[in-house]
Amino acid sequence: MLSITARADIDAIIQTEEYTELIIESIECLVHFCTEQEFQDYLIAQSRSLIVGVSLNLMRTRESELQDMISDPESFVNLGLDTCDKQKSKVPKTQGAKLLEALCDNVDGAVSFLTLFCCQSINLAFGQEGTIAAI
């Protein structure tokens, strides 16, 4: 998963049915592994990469979604609601959210890392690099 989502052409990959199915099935396995004690050491070691490299990368808004926002706002809103709530759609975006939720619910340190990552990203976005050391 990490090598697929790290590719520069991930937007094009997500548009192909074969890769979409592979991504969705892989995430379903990872979500299941999150609840199994025997995988906890691996998931703790890889949680940062899975959160940033997989979950957040799959959840970001793509160009096609921006076009949907204008041409089909109802579809855009429904995808956003599904991503944040039940993750019933079998698309990479909602499955990335499902993985993020499973990691945060089951892997020690995942919530703390995600919170710190988001706070640092916001600080960097607003040019407040000096406040990062305080966090």
ChimeraX attribute file (.defattr): number of C-alpha atoms within 10 A of each C-alpha:
attribute: neighborCount
match mode: 1-to-1
recipient: residues
	/A:1	13
	/A:2	13
	/A:3	8
	/A:4	16
	/A:5	21
	/A:6	12
	/A:7	11
	/A:8	9
	/A:9	10
	/A:10	14
	/A:11	14
	/A:12	10
	/A:13	16
	/A:14	20
	/A:15	12
	/A:16	10
	/A:17	10
	/A:18	10
	/A:19	16
	/A:20	16
	/A:21	15
	/A:22	15
	/A:23	23
	/A:24	18
	/A:25	15
	/A:26	14
	/A:27	22
	/A:28	16
	/A:29	12
	/A:30	20
	/A:31	20
	/A:32	13
	/A:33	18
	/A:34	23
	/A:35	15
	/A:36	11
	/A:37	11
	/A:38	10
	/A:39	14
	/A:40	17
	/A:41	12
	/A:42	12
	/A:43	21
	/A:44	18
	/A:45	11
	/A:46	12
	/A:47	23
	/A:48	18
	/A:49	14
	/A:50	23
	/A:51	24
	/A:52	18
	/A:53	17
	/A:54	26
	/A:55	26
	/A:56	19
	/A:57	18
	/A:58	23
	/A:59	19
	/A:60	11
	/A:61	12
	/A:62	13
	/A:63	10
	/A:64	11
	/A:65	17
	/A:66	13
	/A:67	12
	/A:68	15
	/A:69	14
	/A:70	10
	/A:71	11
	/A:72	12
	/A:73	14
	/A:74	12
	/A:75	13
	/A:76	17
	/A:77	13
	/A:78	12
	/A:79	19
	/A:80	17
	/A:81	13
	/A:82	15
	/A:83	21
	/A:84	13
	/A:85	12
	/A:86	11
	/A:87	20
	/A:88	12
	/A:89	13
	/A:90	12
	/A:91	17
	/A:92	26
	/A:93	24
	/A:94	25
	/A:95	26
	/A:96	27
	/A:97	24
	/A:98	24
	/A:99	24
	/A:100	24
	/A:101	19
	/A:102	18
	/A:103	26
	/A:104	19
	/A:105	14
	/A:106	19
	/A:107	21
	/A:108	15
	/A:109	14
	/A:110	22
	/A:111	17
	/A:112	10
	/A:113	16
	/A:114	18
	/A:115	11
	/A:116	14
	/A:117	15
	/A:118	11
	/A:119	15
	/A:120	18
	/A:121	15
	/A:122	14
	/A:123	15
	/A:124	14
	/A:125	10
	/A:126	9
	/A:127	10
	/A:128	12
	/A:129	14
	/A:130	10
	/A:131	12
	/A:132	14
	/A:133	7
	/A:134	6
	/A:135	8
